[in-house]
Amino acid sequence: DPETAVAMDNELNEMGAIAIIGHSFSNVAVSTVQNANANDILLISPSIGTDSLTGIKDNFIRLVPTATYEAYQITKRIIDSGSVKILFVHDEQNTSLTGYHEVEFIRYMTELGLNPLTYGYDASDTNDYAEIMEVIKSENIETVFIVGSSLDSANIIQLARSEELELLYHLSAWASSGDIASR
């Protein structure tokens, strides 16, 4: 929640903090960076990749690549490995991050003359996972590129495996957080 994040930053600032390491979600990034600029707080994020903060003068340091760069690199790697039937799966609740991934995926696939297939899911609707499986089967998908949380990624992969679908998976930095193995 952007309002809660800004309130927490302000509370830390009032306690004397001059730098904050955190905020994990791109959907809070714009509000927190604007607040950090106004209050001269340095924000360092280990995971915010939204491109909406690229190329501006601010008090924000990101430790991950931008979503556009990450999507380009992952899509290129998938294609270079020989896959052309790729499904891009993304969380629609965090489009401030996943939207940039999707645009770059579509751009790059189209540039190469390939068919960009995408599916935006609602993390709160487990029926969406079943629909993803139907798209995989109907389109003869070889590779799934997931931009979502580790929990969503694990659920999608586990469902595909339970249906005995042999697929390759590529995960964004968000999807491949350290806790995916425990999911």
N, C-alpha and C positions, 0 to 999 in steps of 0.2 A: 504494500500500500504506500504510494508516494507521500501522502500526508503524514503517516506514521514515521516513515523514514526521515523526512525533513525534521519532524519534531524530535526524534532521537538524536539527529545530528546537532540540532540547536542545544539540546540538553547537554550533550558531550562538550560542545563549544563553551557553554556557560560554566562547565566544570574545569575549563582550562585547556581542553584538547585543541591542538593546532593542526592535527592530521587525523584522519579516520581511515582505517583499512576496512573496506567492506562495501556493502551493498552488492548483492549477488545477482540481482535481476535488472535487466535492461528497462523494464517497464517503470522502474523508479528512478532511472538514471538522470533524465532531463531535469526533473524537479530537484533532485539532490545536488546536481551540479550547479544549477542556478542559485540554489541556496548557499552552496559552498563559495561561489564567486561573490555573492553579496556579503558574506560574513568572513571572507578571507580564510577559509578552511581548506586544507589540502585533502582531496579524496583520492585514495588509491584502491582500485578494484581488481581483485583477482579473476573476475569473470564477466564483467560487463563488456559486451562486444558490439552493442548497437552502433550503427554508422551515423546516427543522428548527432553524435558528439564529435564527429571527425572534422578536422580542419578548423576548429574554432579555438580562440584563446580562452583558456579556462583554468581552473584549479583541479583538474582531473587527470590522473595517470591510470591508464589501463595496462594490465599485465597479460592480456590475451589479444590475439589479432581481431580486427574488425570482422563483423559477420560476413561482409561482402568478400573480403580476402579469404576467410576460412572456407566459405562456400565454393569459391573458385578453386582453391587448392584441393579440397576433397573431391569435387566433381571431376577435376582434371585427373586426379589419381585413379578414380573409379574407371574413367574412360581409358586411360593409359593402360589399365590392367586388363582391358578387353571387354568390359561390360558395356552394353548399350541399352539394355532394358532395365532402366533404373526408376525406382519410385522414390520421390522426395516426400518424406512424411514430416509434418511440422505441427507444433503446438500453436493453436490459434489464440490462446490466452496470453501469449507473449509476443505479439507481432512486432513490437518495437525491436525485437531481436530476430525472430524467425522470418519476418517479412523481407528483410534484407537478404537473408540466405535464399529465400525462395526466388526473389527477383534475379539474383546472380545465377542460380541454378538454371532457371528458364533461359536467361540471356545466353549463357555458355552453351547449353544444349542446342538451342536454336541456331546459334552461330555455326555449330558443327553439323547442322542439318539433321539433328536427332530429335526425337519426340519427347519433350519434357513432361513427365507425368508427376503430378503432385497430389497430395491428400493432406488437408488440414483437419486435425482432430481436436475435439474438445476433451481435455483430460478428465473432466468430471463425467463423461459419458462412455462407459466401457463398451457400449454397442459400436462405437467408432472403431475399436480394435478389430472387431469381427468384420466390419466393412473394409478395413485395410487388408485383411486376409483375402477378401473377395476380389479386390483390385489386383492383388499380387497374383492370384490364380488366373483371373480373366485376362490379364495382360502379359502373362508368362514372364513375370519380373525375375531378374537375376540378382539384382542388388538393391538393398534398401538403405537410403541415406536418411538418418533420423536426426532431427533437431527438436529436442524435447528434453525433459528431465530424465535422470537416471531411472526413476521408477517407471515412467512411461516407456522408455526404451527397453527396459528389462521385460515389462509386460508384453510389449509387441514381439520381442524376440522369443520369449517363452511360448506365446501363443502360436507363432509360426513353427516353432520346433514341435509343439504338441500336435500340429497338423502335418508334421513330417515334410515341411517345405524346406528345401535345401537352398539357402540364400546366403549371399555375402552381406555383411552389415558394415556401414560406415557411420560413425557417430560424431556429432559436433562436440566441441569442448564441454558444452553444457550437459549433454547426454552422457558423456564419459567421465563424470566426476568419480572420485575415488570410491564412492559407496555403491557403484553399480554391481560389483561382485557380490554384495550382500543381498541384492534384490533377488 
